[in-house]
């Protein structure tokens, strides 16, 4: 079977118009395959998966490793429904608005809709929900001690060279923030900074990202916001 291939078509503004992909090799990741690597998964600090794997495999991971913080990226509108059976075991769910609508069953057009959609996902078992909104920034919701905490952050302003890879960088930011015990506010800032640095580079994976640069970007943004208020 061929190695997975993903070819995005980018316009002059750095935004993706469409994409062609061949991810059939993902079907090789089955529950039986994962059982062969159980020791690695059991030793993991967290497990990150996306809906590129099939429903049975995703559900198997969520149920078999429910004691681990499980991070799920819904990836696409078509594949997002695959996460449904695993939601009761998901620690953190990342989705864009369209994907969040599919998974929650709520049409999102207002901030109130956003709150309602995330509340439904929390009811289903998801502890943390991060909804990316492109130029509109991010919305995050977390449930601790049965209390829903929400936060909305505007997007960082700057030129977009290539939007491909921003979602993966955002998820990487969420994972790192979790390992460091960040608050929901700190987590959103860190994840957005990761995504922002990524879209400013022509490669899908920005080779210049460092922890110091991310933190400096966040601190600079905070100073600018303080100055403008």
N, C-alpha and C positions, 0 to 999 in steps of 0.2 A: 504494500500500500504506500502511496506517495506521501512525502512529508507535507504537513499542512502549509497552505499558501494563502496569503491575504494581500490583495492589491487594491488600495484605495485610489480614487480619482479625486484630486484636490483642485479647487478653483483658485483664482488669483488672490483671493482673500485668505487663503490658507484653510478654508472650510472644505470638508469632505462632501462631494456631490453624491457619489455612490461608491460601491466597493464590490469586488469579485473575490470569492473565497472558496477554498476547498478544504474542509475540516473533517473529512471522512475518517482520518486516522484517529480521531477522538473516540471512535466507536471501539477502539482497542482497549480503552480504559474501562474495564468492566469490574464488577464486584470481585470476580475471581482473580483478576489481575492485581487489584488492590490488596487482597488477602495475602498475596505473596510479599507485600511490602508493609505488612501490618506493624512491624517493629519500628519502622521509620515514622509512620503516622502516629503511633502511640507516643513517640518521643517528641513530637512537634509541639512548639509553644502555641501555635495557632494553625488552623487549616484554612487555606483560601482556595475556593473553587468558583467556576462560572458555569453558566448554563450551556456551554459548548458540549459538555458531557450529557449523556442521555438521562432521562428522568429516573430510571431505576438505579443508575450509578450514583447520581446526585443524592437520591433519597437514602441509599445505602450508606454513603459517607456521613450524612447528617445524623442518621439513627445510630450508626456504629461508633461514632466518635463524638457523641453528644456532650461528653464531659469536657471537650475541647472548645475553645472559642472558634466558631466556624464563621468565616466571612464568605459571602456569596455576592458575585457580580452578575446581574441579570443579562448583561451583554447586548441583547437585541430584543426588539419587539416580538419577533417570532419565537425566540427561545425562552423568553422570560417565564412563560407558564410552567416550564419544567421545574421551577423552584417551589411550586405549590406544596407538595407533600413534605418538603424539608423545612418549611417555615417554622414549625414549632421548636426546631433545634438550632435555629440560626441566631448567632450572636450579633452579626452586623450584615445588613443588606444595603448594597449600593445599586442605585438605578437612576436613569434619567426620568423625566416626567412621564413620557409615553409608557415606559416599562413599569413605572410605579402605578400607573392607571390600570394596566393589565393585571398586575399581581394583586393589587388591593381591590379592584372592581369599582373604583371611584373615579369619576371624571374630574380632573384637576384643572380648574380655571382661575381659582382664587386662593388666597392664603388660607381661608377657612377650609377649602377643599383639601389643601395640603395637610392641615392638622387632622382632618377626618380620615384621610387615607392612611396616614402614619399610625393613627390610633387603632385602625382596623388591623394593621400589620402587627402592632404590639399585642393586640388581643389574640392574634394567631400564634404568638410566641416570640416574635423578633424583638430583641432587646434594643438594637440601635438601627436607625434608618437614615441613610444619607441620600438625598435626591439632588442630582446635579442638573443645573438649568442653563448651561452654556454662558452666554453673555449676561444672564440674570443672576449668576452666582450659585450658591448652594443653600439647601435647606436641610437641617438635621433635627432628628427627634430621638430622644433616649428615655427609657423608662428605668428608673431606679426607685426601689421601695414603692412601687405602684404609682409613682408620680411622673407624669410626662413632662420632660424638659425639652423645649424647642429653641432653635436658633436659626436665623437667616443671615447669610453673609452676601454682600454684593460681590460681583466678580472683580478681579484685579484688572486694571486698565492697561492696555498695551497692544502692540501689533501681534497678530497671529500669523506665523509663518507656515505651520503645519499642525492642524488640530488632531491628527492621528497620534494616538498614544496617550492623550490627556487622561482618558478614563483609567487606563492601567496605572499611570503615575498617581492619580488620585487614590486609587485603591491601595497602592504601595504606601502612600502617606497614612491612610487609615490604619494599616497594619503596624507601621512603625509607631504611630502615636499610641496604639493599644499597648505595645510592649513597653512603652515608657510611662504608662499610667496617665496620659494627658486627659484633661477635661474635655467635654464635648466642644467647647469653644476653641480650645487649643488644637483639637483634632481637626476641626473644619479649616482653621487657618493654615495648618501644616499641609493638609491634603490639597487645598486650593493653590498653595504656593508651589507644590510639586507639579501640579497640572499646568500652572501658568508658565513655569520655567520650561516645561516640555513643549508647549505650543509655540514658544519663541525660537525653537530650533528646528532646522529642516529635517532632522532625523526623528524617527518614531520614538527612540529612546535617547533623551538628551544626555550627551556624554559629560556635561559640565556640572551636573547636579552634585552638590556636596551638602552635608548637614549644616556647615557654617553658612553657605550661601542661602539655603532655605531659611534659616533663622534670621539672617541679616535682612532678607526680603520681607519677612513678617514684621520685624522691628521697624523697618523703614516705612512700611505701610501704616503701622500703628501711629508713628510720629506724624505722618501726613494727615491722617484722620483727626488726630488731636489738634493739629494746627488749623484745620479747616472748620472745626466746630466752635 
